[in-house]
Amino acid sequence: MKKIFKNALLFAAAGLALVSCNNAAKMAELADQVKIECNPEVLEVIAGNIDADVTVTFPASYFNKKAKLEIVPVIKYAGGEVEGEPFMYQGEKVIENWKLVGKDGAQISETVHFNYVPGMEQCELVGRAKVLYKKKTYAWPEDVKIADGANTTYMLVCSKGAYTPMADNYQEVIPEEVEAQILYLINSSEVRGSQIKSDGIKEYQDAVKDVMADERRTIKGTDIVAYASPDGPEAKNNDLSDKRASSAEKAFAKVSKKLETGEVNAQSIGEDWEGFQALVNNSNIEDKELILRVLSMYSDAAVREREIKNMSSVYGTLAKDVLPELRRARFITNVEYQNYTPAELKDLVANNIDVLDEEALLRVATLIDDNNAKLDIYNQAVKKYDSDRARFNIACIKLDEGKDQEAAKAVSGMKKSDCCSVNNLLGVIAMRAGELDKAAEYFAKCKCSDGAENLAVIDILKGNYKSAAERLAGTGSVNEGLAYILNGDLAKASATLKDKECEGAAYQRAIVAARNGNASAAAAELAKVNKCKVLVAKKDVDVEFAKVK
């Protein structure tokens, strides 16, 4: 028995020697002795590429010294197969530039690269090899499986782009004022009868009566504001301003006897430097620029007055034409105008659209669901008011409809085209066209949140998953959840996707469950995916679910 076992060992040793030294055909027959491993075990598509590291291990005494071996990595999928760059090896006595495998065997690292082709979601990477010896070729008996694939999870990214229509400045309630004023003599707080009976006061009374009769206007209250001219001691002027506030309040009681003026609030300002600056700025006074410069240089009232009085050539003019206008009290009645309601705006669009201004047109467009009706309103705003915002919003509608070139045409008509929103929209158009670098340039010019979200989409499409997660952090978007999945942060992905009801979020939750080994949860989430044709087709071939089916 011992003799038989000894003979068997000798025979095996002789067989190995035969493989390495005398019989290249045996290298093909013993192909299963060559170990080929892949990292990752499941291929992943990143930025349209499939890249992996492969380790080929040859046992001792396997390689014939005069033989060569070619291993071709091949991706096999339903649509066919694609060959990669071959791995080339040679024995010790071969004079070539291939990788050497000696009698002690070898472990050699390789890389594989393939361009993704639709259909590779279900594929396998295999090694197809042949031994070359002198003029003969010996093929390995069968392809050797290296890895499964391919994971295309990053393609779940929503790349339609984020964009926001430009807002209107429509005011539902418009603040208005009805104002009059009374003037005082220098150093006096007495209200003269001529001031109470002035044309300005009569106009004020008539205007308030008109407001009272207008259903759209509401009086909210009246402010009485008293001042002193900024000449003389500041303390004296402040006291004079206080007395004028008191006398003006009494005078207003007479003026408003038959009027609704709301709650009255009297206040004293003191020296009216603000009014002084406004009057000088709007005048033709000589050296007015010098006066304004003094006001900007000094904040102390006494210094200001001194410096201005030193301008003897103009002070007389100021004392005659400006300072008397500042010895005053103003009656300011605050009014709220109720603008058109949503229902009224809709009615006017249908029956009298010409009365609507640009802001009203932009607002009413947001109240209508039908895109064609919206476009009609925006086109009216473009025609009548040459509205850039209307052009921009037309472009947004065209993007919603997938008419990217029409969107670009609408933007091209804008007078001001180099702003954050426009750059973002142009970036979306470029991104949809697959021009990722061009899109990134546009998005980089944006400071708005839409631009940041869209840059994150570019990051995902280019395989920069960490950067994408940082840009999307806190947005709560489905793309944020995807970025966390791609970074392997399943806890954050789960928290982000938790309450989202769309099918895209359900699909991503299924991936999280599958990666966590929870088959029942994955199945429950996939059951919610039944309307989106793309996801319905994908879930049946997605390698993410291979281990939980």
GIWODA-V298037 format. One record per run of one state. SS is the DSSP state (@ for helix, = for strand, . for the rest). FROM is the first residue (numbers start at 0). TO is the last residue. If there is no record, write none. Layout:
# GIWODA-V298037
ss: {SS/SS}
from: {FROM/FROM}
to: {TO/TO}
This chain:
# GIWODA-V298037
ss: {./@/./@/./@/./=/./=/./=/./=/./=/./=/./=/./=/./=/./=/./=/./=/./@/./=/./@/./@/./=/./@/./=/./@/./@/./@/./@/./=/./@/./@/./@/./@/./@/./@/./@/./@/./@/./@/./@/./@/./@/./@/./@/./@/.}
from: {0/1/22/23/29/30/33/34/39/41/46/48/58/66/77/79/83/86/90/98/100/101/102/104/115/122/133/135/139/143/151/152/156/172/183/192/196/198/213/216/228/233/255/263/271/272/281/287/297/300/309/311/326/327/338/341/351/352/355/357/366/370/385/387/400/403/412/419/432/435/444/448/462/464/472/477/486/489/497/502/515/518/526/532/539/542/545}
to: {0/21/22/28/29/32/33/38/40/45/47/57/65/76/78/82/85/89/97/99/100/101/103/114/121/132/134/138/142/150/151/155/171/182/191/195/197/212/215/227/232/254/262/270/271/280/286/296/299/308/310/325/326/337/340/350/351/354/356/365/369/384/386/399/402/411/418/431/434/443/447/461/463/471/476/485/488/496/501/514/517/525/531/538/541/544/548}
